[in-house]
Amino acid sequence: MSLNRVFLAGLAVFCLSMAVYIITLNPVFHANDSPETAACAYTLGIQHPPGYPLAALAGRIFTFLPVGSPGFRVNLKAAFFGSLTCVMLFLILLAVLKNPGEDGPAPLVAAFAASLLFAFSPTFWAEALSSKGGIYTLNAFFLMAVIWQVFEWERTKKIKYMYLAAFTYGLSLSNHWESMAVAGPALALFVILGLNRDGFYRRITPKNIAFCAGFLVLGMTVYAYLLIRSKTAILNWGRPGTFAQLLQVILREQYADLEKARSISTVASQVKNAAMLLLNEFSPAGLLAALAGAALMLLKKRRERAVFFLALAGTILAALSFYFNLKEEMLWIMDVFMVPVYAVMAVFIGAVIKAVLDLLKSGIRSPESGVNYKAGYAAAVILPFLTLGANYGRSDQSRYFYAYDFGMNIIKSIEPPAIALLDGDFNVMPQMYFRYVDKKTGFCPVTSIFLYKPWGVINQRIECPDVKFTSALNDSFSSKLENIVSLNFRDMGIYTSVFRKSIEEFYPALNKVLAPNGLAMKLVFDRKAALKDAEAGLKKLSYRGLLENKSYQNSTTMLCVSNYSSAYMEAGNAFKDAVELKKAFYYMNRAVMLANKKTKAQSYTHLGILYSTAGDNESAIAQYKKAVEADRNLPEPYSNLAGLMNGKGDYDAAIKYSLEAIRLKPKFSEAYNNLAIAYYNKGDMANAIMNMEKAVEYNPSNELARRNLGIMKGEIK
């Protein structure tokens, strides 16, 4: 096989994947961490743990490109390394599929097809389109590069490839060490198997091992960037100015394991989730093909490489199920850590494609049958483009403005001078981009997670010099929050995102309430007086793409979009409290229209409450039943249905709904109240009093339950 053909095929893989990525590239930034990643690239800042120093440095290079928005330029980094990953996978496939002395086009065609199948798989394609995804495409490139270098060491027996692999692996650990560390055992296994073959281990000297260790450490020295930049960086997570603080950032200690459940009970759900991801990435047919390819490689001369790839996939799946052990609400991040597993699947699919082509070739008995062989080539080349077409609609981010518009809508909702108490990545991260890349500011974003740590409070003081902060860095979170409000509410507006719905509980002494103001909530003395602000705030918002089914949406996007529904819900409730029911119905119906799968049940529930307030109990019942149908794990609609069934005299139904609400929420005071009333009306005083006592026990401030309990006990006396 000539080097020219290999070069041209590899170049084609790069150009085709890069062209598709650029056409579908995110125009600004994706939700979650992407705006922070872009902002850190522009300012050479320090991102959230583990700091991502290499990502910031690599991203900075792309910021100088004179194309698109600032966010688009950093997104190009993701596309570039995504395409390079596909090229490295192509070279790995060639190394795996080409038999000694084989000069036919079959391995080239199979490697070309399988590498592009991976390029156009939905998860990797999505990661190649956003700045945060650039961290993972860079990871994938490093992993593929290390594997190829180790394969070259095995083929040539030249130690320079091991030195290069050690250095590359060290660099990868300075990008995202957790996701790369899990590849270490499989790589070590392959090296050990290679050393045991043909007495090659005798050629490895202590000097060679020392050099490998040195190159590994040399690659990891990129982490020194965090120490250097901690002195002057604007975005400065963890302020790693000492070696101890540096380790805290690298080891992610500042998260205090918030994302991890550390419970064996979650393993089954994670294994199930991983299985579903494998099924969805290349379709069930693709998974079957990958399993067949693994079997073929185990049965042929490629056994050691098959064992390596299986060990790599198995280690990653085990790490996701047991080590990471994510909480249920965090399972959506699993797909990005599955990228190496998808690359392994692509290798095994490539083995099947090669086997089919070999079978077609061996079946040639006449000149006419050669058509079959050529058709096999054509089908293999066409296959990734069929995948491209199938995944294009759900992968195209060229019109993705959700995250950008959401962040801008928060800005539109806030009238400076102001403090914005923000919580959640969707609220926090875009403001970093707007503040330090687009230079759009007018209010101080106070981030809840920063208030948990002394270094975070220091960052906030530097970022917002006009805001008065409590002097005690080690105060509790609630004390810091209350002090910020108490010290500043006379001088500037206080806003919060719709994420923090219970924020009023932190400062009841201020005699203030939250009123909707677009996507933000404003602390006011009189909610009724603020209703005009609520209407004006919602009219300011941009709704670009929200109701377009063709726009790219994923689980993280859905969380972002759901906040528009929440904003309308807050406005509807505000007008309900002000007894302006016509407007309340308008906004609540808008909330239902904008709701997605996560908020649909909640929006139906609130609409049901509104109908009940208006005296239309039958419509309220209909909405509660829609809520139950949308989400059978939400306790509130069951409890509300129980209350209305009591009103209709259907006490058996009230008992049924109350018990279901209590099953879902064991200390649900209102549900126990409804259950007690149903038993009371059925003449079962013992159960009535017992359940009403629980209603009072679980919520002592439930005045209705206390009054009902008094009536019941009075009747017994």
N, C-alpha and C positions, 0 to 999 in steps of 0.2 A: 504494500500500500504506500503510494508516494506521499511525501510530506506536503506537496502542493495540494493534493486532494483533501488531506486532513486540515490544512490551513484554511482552504476555501470553505469547507464544511463548517469548521469552527467559527469562521468569520460570518457565515450565513446565520448560524445560531445566534451570535451576538447581535447582528443587525436586525434580524427579524424580531427577536424579543425586545430589543431596545426601541424599535419603531412602534411596536404595539404598546409598550409601556409609556412612551412619550405621548402617543395619541390619547391614551386613557388616564394620563397623570392627573393627580389632584391639583387644582389651580392655585390653592393657597395652603390649607392644612386640613388634616383629618381631626376627628375628635380625640379626646383623651390627651396623651402626652405629646402629640405631634407639634402643637404650637410652642411648647416648652423646648423641645428638641431643636426647632428652628431658631428660637430666640437664643439658646445657648450657643448655637453655631455662629450666629451673628455677633454676639457679645463675648465669645469665648468664655462662657459661663460654666458653672458646675451644675449638672442636672441631678435629679433625684437619684438616690442610691441604686446601683453602685457608682454613680458619677459619670459613666460613659465618656472618659476622656478622649478616646480615639474617635468616637462618633462626632464629638464637637470639633476636633481638629480636621477630620475629613470633610465634615459639613462646611466648615469655614472656607475651604478651597472652592466649593461650588457656589458660595455666595457672591463670588466675583464675576460669575457668568452674566452677561448683559441680556438676559431673557426672562420674560415673565415676572410674576410677583416675587418678592423676597422668599416667601414660603415655597413657591414653585421651584426655585433654584435648589433649595435644600432637598426637595422631593426628588430632584434629578439624581442626587447621590444614591438614593434608594434604587432608582431605575438602573443606574450604571452598574452598581455592584450586584444587582439582581441579574443583569445580563451576563456579567462576568462569572457569576455562580453557574449559570447555565452552560457556559463554555467549559468551565472546569468539570462539570458533571459530564459533559460530552467527552472530554479526554479520559475521565474515569471509566466511562462506559466502553470506550475503545480498548482501554487496558484490560477490562474484564472480559469483553466479548470476542476479541480477536485471538484466534488460535495461532500458535507458533507456525510461521511459514505461510499463513493464509494471506492471500493477496486480492481476494474478491471484494466487491463493494458491500456485501451483506453487513459486516460489523459497522461500517461507516453509516449506512442507511439506518440501521437499528439504533445506533448512538444518536444520530441526528433526530430521529423521531421521538425517542424516549426523553431526550434533554428538552425538547420543545413541549412535550406533554407536561413535563414538570414546570416549564416556564409559564404555561397557560393554565395550570391548576389554580383553583380559586384562591386558596390561602396565600401561596407565594406571590401570585399576581397582585393581590391586594397589598401585601407588604412592600412590593416594589413601587408603589404609587404614593407613599407618604413619608414624611421626614422621620417619624418614629419607626416606620417599617424599615428605614435605612439601617437601623441598628441591627435588625435581624437578617437583612440581605447581606450586610457586611459579615455577620456571623456565619451565614451559610457559605459565603465565598471563602472565608478562612477555613472552614471545615472541609469543603471540597478541595481546597488547595493543599491542606495537610494530608488528606487521604491520597491525593495524586502523588505528592512528594514521597510518601511512605511506599506507595506502589512502585515508583521509580527507583527508590532505594532497593526494594526487593528485586527488581528486574536487573538493575545494573550493578548492584553491590557496592555502589559508590557512597561513602560516608557523608559526602557533602549534602546529599538529599536529606539525611537525618538531621544535620545541622540546620538546614533550611526549614524542615518540618518543625523542629523544636522552636526556632525563632518565630515562625508563623503562628504556632500554637500559643506562644507567649503573647504575641500581639492580640490574638483573639480573646485571651483572658482579660486584656485591658479594655475590651469592648463590652462584653457581657459575660462575665466569668461563669455564672451559674449555668447558663444554657450550654456553654462550651465544656465545662468540667465533666458533665455527664457523658461526653464522648470519649473521655480519657480512658476508661477501662477497656472499651472495645479497641481503641488504637493500641494500647499496651498489649492486649491479647494477640493482635495481629503481628506486632513486632516480635513478641516472644516466640510465636509459631515460626516466624521467618528465621529467627536466630537458631532455632533447633534443627533447621533443615540444612543438609549438606555440610554440617560442621561449620557453618558460617559464624556461629557464636565465638569461635576461636579467634576470629579476626577483630573482635571488639575489645578494645583495651580500656583501662581506667581513664586514660587520656581522652578517648572518644566520648565516654560517658560524662566526664567533667565538661567537655566542650558543649555537649548537648544541654546539660544543665545550665551552663553559662548563657547559651543562646536563648534558652527559655526565659531566664531571668531578664536578659537584655530586652526581650520583647515586652515584658511586663513593666519595664521602667517608664512606660508611657504614663503610668499612674502618678509619676512625679508631677505631672501637669496639675493635678488637683492640689498638691501642696503649694505650687507656685501661684496658681490663680486664686487660691483662697485669700490671698492678701488684698487683691484689687478687684475681683470679679463682681459684677453687679448682681447677677443671678448666682447665688452662692449657697447651695443646699448643704447643710451640715457644717459649713465653715471649717473644712479639714486642714487647719493650719498646723497641727501637730501630728506626729505619727499615730498616736492613740486615736485622735479624731478621724484621721485618714482611714484607719482600720474600721472604725464604726461605719463610715460611709461605704467602703468597699464591701463589708460583710452585711450591709443592709440592716444594721442593728437599730437604726432610727425608726424603722417600721414596727419594731417590737413584735414582729411576726403577725402583724394585723391580717395579712392575707391568708394565713395558714390555719387550718382547723386543728391539726395535730390530733386527729381522732380517727380510729380505725373504722368507725361507722360511715365515714365519707368515702372510703376506698372503693366500695362497690359502685357508687354513683360516678366516680371518676373513671373507673375501668369501662363502665357503660358509655360514658361520654367519649372516651378515647376510641372505643369501637365504632361509635356513630361517626366520629370525625374521619376514621379510616374508610368507612363506607361511602361517605359523602364526597371525599376529595377527588377520587378517580372513578366514582360510581361503583356499585357492587361488581360489575364486570371487570373493572380495573383492579379491584382488590383480589378477585379470583385469579386474574392474570398474574398479579404480583406473587401470590402464593404458588402458582404453577412455576413461575420463574425461579423462585427460591428453591423449589424441589429439583428443577433441572440443574441448577448450579451445584446443589449438594450431590447430585448423582454423577456429575461430570468432573473434569479435572479442575474446576474452579471451586472446589469444596472449601478451601481455607478462606477464600474471599467471601463466599456465601456465609460462612460462620461469622466472619467479621461483620458483615452487613446486618445479619440477624442479631448479633450481640449489640451492635450500635442501636438498632431499633428497640430491642428488648430493654436495654439500659435506660433509654429515654422514657419509654412507657412505664417502667418501674419507678423511675424518679418522679414522674408526674402523678402516679397513683399513691406513692408512699412518702417520698421526701417532701414534695411540694404540698401534698395533702390539702388542697385548696378548699376554702369554704364554698358552699353552694353558689353564693352570689358572685364568686370569683372564677367559676369554671369557664367563663367565656374567654379567658386569656389563654386557655390550654392550646388553642389551635396554632398560635404562633410558635410555641415550643415544639410542635409536631413537625415543623418544616424539615428537619433532618430525616424523620421517619418517612415523609413523603418523597424525599430524595432517594431513600433506600427502595421504596416501592417503584420509583421510576427505573432504577437499576434492574430490578427483577422483571419489570414489564419489558425493558430492553432485551433481556435474556429470552423472553418468550417471542418477541418480534424476530430476533436473530434465529431462533430455532425454527420458526415458521418459514422464514426465507431459505434456510438451509434445507428444509424439507421439500420446498417447492423446487429448489435447484436439483436435489437428488432424484426427484421424480421425473426429470426430463428424459424422455426416451426417443423423441423425434424433434425435428426442427420446429414443427408447429406448436409443440408444448412449451416452447420457450416463451410464448406469450404469457403463460401463467406466471412465469418467473418475473417478467417485466411488470405484470399486473401487481404482483406482490410488492415489488419496489414502490410502484405508484401508490398503492394502498397505504404502505408504511409512511410514505412522505406526506400523504394527505391526512392521515389520522390526527396529528396534532392540530391541524387547522380546523378539523371538525370540532375538536375540543375548544379551540379558540372561539368558534362561533357559538357553541353551546354555553360557554361561560361569560361571553362578552357583556351581556345585559346586566348580570349581577356583579361584574368586576369593574365596569367603566366608572371612573371617578371624575371624568372631565367636567361634569356639571355639579360636583359635590361642593355645596356652599353651606351645608348645615352648620358645621362647627364654627365657620367664620361668621355667618349671620347671627348665630346664637350668641357668640361673644360680643358682636356689635350691638345686638339687641339689649344686652345687659347694660352696655354703655348708654344707649338711648333711654333706658329706664331710670337712669340716675342723674339727678341735677346737682352739679358741683356748686360749692365745695361740699364734699361728702366722704363718708367712710362706707365702703361696701364690705360687709362680712360675708365672705365667700366660702363655700364648702363643696368639695367634689371637684374632680379633674375637669369636668365640662365647664365649670364656672371659673376655676382658677387659671388653668393653663392658657386659654386665649388671651387673658389680660396681660400675661407676660409678653406675648407676641405684640399686642397692640402698644404696650407701654415702651418696649425697648427696641422693637423693629420698626413699627409704623409711627412711633412717637405720638400716640394718641392717649392722652390722659386727662384728667380733670377731677379724679377722685382717688382716694387711697384704697387699694384692695388689701384688706386684712384677711389673711388665709388662716382658717381654723387649725390646720395641721401644724402651722408654724408656731401657734400659741402653745403647743404642748411642750416645746423645747426652748431652753434659754437661747440657743443660737438662732432660733427662728424669730424670737422677740427682737434680738439685735438686728437681724435683717429687716424686720418691719420698721424699726426705728430709723434705720438708714434710708429706707425706701420712702417713708412718710414722715419727714421732719416736722410737719405742722400738726401731727396727731399726738395727743398726749397718751402715753402708755404708763401702766403701773410700773413702779420701780422694782418690784419684787419679781425677778426672773423665774423663781421656782414656785410661784403661786400656782394653784390649781387652774385648770383650763377655764372652768366656769367663773372663777374669781377674776382672771385676766379679762375675759369677755365682758363681764359686768362692769369692771373698772373702765374699760375702753368706752363703753356706752355712757357711763356716769360722768366721765371726765370730758366728753366731747359733744354730747347731744345738744348743748346750748349754742355751740359755735358752728356746727355743720350738720347736714342731714345724715341719718343713719339708715343704711339699707342692708338688706340681706337677700340671698338668692332663695328661690322657692324650694331648694333642697332642705333648708333648715326650717321646717314647719313648726317646731316646738321651741323656737328661740325665745319666745316670750317668757318662758319659765325661768330664764336666767336673770331677769331683772324686773320682777313684778312690782318692786317698790317705786319704779319710775312712773307708774300709772299710765303706761303707754301701750298701744296695741299696734299690730302689724296691719298695714293696708296695702293692697296690690298696687303696683306701679309698673305695669308691663311685666317683664321677666324678673323684676326685683320687688321686694317687699319693703315698704318704708315705715319706720317707727313714727307714729303720730299720736297726738293726744285724743283725737276724735276721728274714729273710722268713717263716720258718716260724712264729715267734712272733706275727707280724702277721696270720696268716690269719683269726683270729677277727674282727679289725678289718675285714677285707675283706668277710666275710659281713654283719657289722653295717652296714657302710657301704652296701652294695647294698640292704639291707632298708629303709634310711631314705629311699630315693629315691622320687620321685613319677613315675609313668609315664603321666600324663594325656594321652590322645590318641595315644600312640605307635603303637598298632596299629590306629587307626581310619582306614580308607581314606577316609572322608568328610571328614576334617579337611584344611584347606588345607596343601599341601606344595609347595615349589619347590626349586630346586637348592641354595639357601643353607640351607634347612631340612633338606635331606637330609644336608648336612655336619654339622649340629648333631645330628640324630637318630643318625647313625652312631657317635657317641661313646658312646652307651649300649651298642652292640654291642662297641665297643673296651674298655669298662670290664669287661664280662663276659668278654671274651677275656683281659684281663689277669688277672682272678681265676682263670679256668680254667688259665692257664699257671702261676700261683703254686701252685695245688693240684697240678698235674702235677709241678712241681719238688719239692714236698713229698711226692710219691708217695702222695697221697690221690686216687686215680684216680676213685672214685665221684663225689666232689664236683667234680673237674675236668671230668668228662663233663657233669654237670648245668649248670655255668656255660658251658661251651663250646657246648652245644646251645642255651642261651639266647642266646648271642652270634649263632649262626646264625639263630635266629628273629627277632631284632631287626635283623639286618643289612639294609641297603638295597643298591642297585645298586653303590655305591662300595666297600662293605666285604664284600659277599657272598663274593667270591673269597678274600679274606684269611681270613675266618672258616672257610670250608671247608678251607683249607690248614692252619690251626691245629688243626682237628678231626682232619684226617688225621694230623698229627704225633702227636696224642694217641692215636689208634688204633694207630699204629706203636709208640709207647711201651708200649702195653698188649699188644703182640704180635699184634694183629689186622691183618696186612698187607693182606688182601683188602679190608677195610673202609677202610683208609687209602687204597688205590688208588682206590676208589670216590669218596672225598671229594676227592682230588686231581683226578680227572677232572671232578667237579662244579665245582671251582675254575677249571679250564681253560675249561670251558664258560661260566662266568660272566664271565671276563675273560681273553682270550687274550693279553693283554700283560703278565701277571704272571709273572715268571720262576721264582719259587720252586716252585710246584707241578710245573712241568716237571722241575726238578732233582730234586725229591723222588720223582717218578715214575721217573726214571732210576735212582735209588738202589735202589728196590724192584724194578725190572726186572732189575737186576744180581743181586739176591738170588734172583730166580726163574729166572735163567739165560737170560733173553731179552735177549741183549746187543745185538742189532740195535735193539730198541725203546729200550734204554738209551741207545744212541748218538743215536737220533732225538730223544729228549726232551732229552738233554744239549745237543745242538746248538741246539735251539730256545731253551733257557734262555740259552745263550751269545749267541745272536742278539739276545735282548731285553736282556741285561745282559753286555756283552763282557768284563768283568773279574770274572766270577762264579766265585770260587775253588771253591766246593762243586760247581758244575756241571762244571768242568774235572776235579775229582777223580773224579766219577762217570764222566765220559767216558773218562778214563785207565784206570779199572778195567775198563770194558767192552772197550777195546782190548787190555788185558792178558789178559783171559780168552779173547779171540779169537786170542791169540798174536801180536798186532801190537805188539812191544815198542817199536819206534821211536816210533809214535804215542802209546803209553802213557806213555813217559818224557817226551816232548815236552809233553803235556797236563798231566802231574803237575807238571812244572817250572813251568808257567803257574799252576797252582793254588797253589803255594808263592810264586811271584812276586807274585801279586795279593793274597795274604793270608799274609804270613810267619808269623803266629801260628796258622795252621791246622796243628795238631800231627798230625792224621790224615794230611793230605797229605804232610807232611814224613816221617812214618814210612813211608808207602806208597812214596814216592820212594826212600827208603833201601833198602827191600826190593827194589824193581825194579832199582836199580843194582847191588845186591849179587848178584842172580841173574845179571846179565850178566857180572860179574867171575868 
